[in-house]
Structure formats: structure tokens, C-alpha cells
């Protein structure tokens, strides 16, 4: 079910199944997508580009590649969403995109739970990153990652920081699983504050 309200696209209670190499594309500048299941058998589930600023609430993402890819100057807000069963990452932000995730789960993806690359910014609050085939979070370039009250556990690595990127954890539990809990490159940084626990 979709409707236009005050210039914004609102999609509610839908299951979107995308095949081949297509992806879900929203033409409204700031769409709101609620209670949707998004599955793609050919590529990324959702691509948010240019200066789009969508909000996804209570949605699930499963894709052949990445569940949601944000690029350009996109701004994405994710609330109560689940990224699971993606063959690559649950969430991938590149270029100067930004994403804020609250009460989200990034689990059982083939590679990382989430990736921040380029000069992107990813902020997670009260999120769980678990059982992924790579690290829970991977940050490179000059990107920035902030985790607050999150659990990073049972992945193949906890938080990996490469190049000149910055990571920050507050009140977060970070375990390495089958690899390092923290892997910080020579010029990267990772600051742990306020009851953050690192194990493994």
C-alpha cells in the first residue's frame, strides 16, 4: 500500500520481491517506508542515492548483494529494521552518505553486518550485529562509525578500522568471535568510552 502525503512517498504493509538485477527505487526526495519486507534475488535490495533522505521503519531486508546501499549525499534513517540473509553486507554506506540506525539487527549476512567507506558516517544506537560471515562492522577511507549501547557478537571479527577512519563505541559490548574483537589500522582510531567491553 503506498500513498503520497505532504509531498512524501509513504509505503506501508508491503512485501516487495525484486528479481534479476533490479532494485527498489523511490522517486520522492524523502520517502517513508514502514512495515515492509524487501527481498532481491539479483542485486542490492535498496539503493539510496543523490540527496534522498528516506526513513525505513520496521522493515526487513534480504538481498543477493547488499540489503541497503547508500551513496552520494544520501541520508538514511533506519528504525526497528532487520538486515539478515544478505549475501554481502546488511548495510553499506559509501561516498558522503550517512545512515542512522536505531534498534536494528544486522545478522547472518554473508560478509559484514555493516560497512562504512569513503567519507560516509554511520551511527548505530541500541543495535545488534551478530552471526555475520565477516566483522560486525568494517570502516575504511575517512569514514566514521559511532556505536552506542550496541552488541557486536558471534561474527568473524568485531569492529575493523582501516585507512584513516574513526570508530567510537559507548556502552557497547564488542566480541571478536572467530577473529579479532578490534582490528585498527596504523592511521585509524577507535575510542571506547563509558562501560564499553571488548572481548576476544
N, C-alpha and C positions, 0 to 999 in steps of 0.2 A: 504494500500500500504506500503510495507516495502522494505528496501534495506540496503546493508552494504556499508558503506563509511568510509574509513580510519580506519578500524577495529572496527567501532561502528555500532550498530544497529539503524537505523532511521525508525520510523513508522510515517506516515502522513495520514491525512484524513481517519480515520477508525472509525468504531463503533465496539467495542468489547463487546460481550454479553457472559457472563460466567454463567453456571448453575451448580447446585449441589454444591459440596464442592471444586470446583476448583478455582484457582486464576491465574491471568496473571503472567507469569514468563518470564523474559528476560535473556538470557544466556550471552549476551555481557556484558563486565565489565562496560561500560559507555553508555548505550543506550540513544537515544534522541527520545522522543515520542511527536509528535506535532499534534494539532487539532484532538484529538481522544475523543470519548465518551466511557467510561468504565463502564459497569454495571455488577454486580454479584448478582445472586439471592440466593447463597448458603453460602458465606463466605466473606472474605475480597476481595475488588476489586483488589488491587495490593499489593504484599508483596515484599519489597526490603530488602535483607539480605546480610550477609557476608560483603565484601568490595565493593559492587556495588555502582556506582555513577551516577544514571540516572538523566536526565533533562526532565521534563514534561512541555510543553508549550501549552497554550490554550486548555487544556483538561478538561473534566468533569468526576466526579467520583460519582457513586451511588452504594451502596452495602448492602447486608444483614447484615454484621457486620461493618467493618471499610473501608472507601474509600481507604486509602493508609496506610499501616503499614510498618514502617521502624524499623529494628532491627539489631543486630550485630554491625558492624562498618560501616554500610551503610551511604552514603552521598547523600542526595536528594535535587535537586533544582526544585522549582515549580514557574512558571511564568504564570500569567493570567489564573489560573486554578479555577475551581469551585467544591466544595465538598458539595453536597446537597442530602437530602433524604437517607442518610445512617442511618441504624437502631441504630448504636452505635456512633462512632466518625467519623468526616471527616478525620482527620489525627491523627495517633498515633505513637509516637517515643518511643522506649524502648532501654534498654541496653546502648550502647555508640553511638547510631545512631545520625545523625544530619540532620536537614532539614532547608532550607532557602526558604521562601515563599514571593513572590513579586507580588503585585496587584492580590491577590487571595481572594476568597469569601468562607467562611465556614458557611453555612446557612441551617436551617431547618433539622438538624440531630437529631436523637432520644436522644442522650446523649450530650456529649461535642462537641464543634466545633473542638477543638484540644486538645491532651493530650501529655505531655512530662513526661516521667517516667524514672526510673533508673538513669543513668548518661548522658542522652541524652541532646542535645542542639537544641532548635528551635528558629529561628529568623524570624520575620514577618515584612515586610515593606509595607505600603500602603495597608493593608488588611482589610477586613470587616468580623467580627464574629457576626452573628445575628440570632435571632429566633431559637436557638438551645434548646433542651429539658433539658439541663444541663448548666453548666457555659460555657462561650465562650472559656475559656482556663483553663486547670487544670494541675498543675505541682506538681510532687511528687518525693520522693527519694532525689537525689542530682542533679536533672536535672536543666537546666537553660532555661529561656524564656526571649526573648527580643522583645518588640513590639515598632515599630517606625511609627508614622503617621497612626495609625490604629484606627478603630472604633469598639468597643465592646458594643453591644446594643441589647435590647429585648431578651436576653437569660434568663435562670433561674440561674442567677448569672453571675458576670463579670469575674474576674480572681481569681482562688482559688490556694493558695500555701500551700503545705503540707510538713511535714518532714523537711528536711534541704535544700530545693530547693530555687532558686533565681529567682525573676522576676524583669524585668526592663521595664518601659514604658517611651517613649519620644514622645511628641506631639501627645498623644493618648487620645481619649475620651473613658472612661470606665463607663458603666452604669450597674446596678445590675438587672434591670428588676424585676422579681418576687422574687429575693433573694438578697444577699449581692453584692455590687459592687466589694469589695475586701474582701477576707477571707484569712487571713495569720496565719498559724500555729505558735506555740510558738517558734520554732527554724528556721522558714522560714523567708524570707525577700522579700520585694517588694519596689523598689525605683522608684519614679516618678519624672521625670525631664522635663524641657522645655515645658511649655504650656500643660502639661497633665491635664485633667479634670476628676475627679472621682465623680460620682453622684449615690446616692441610697444606 
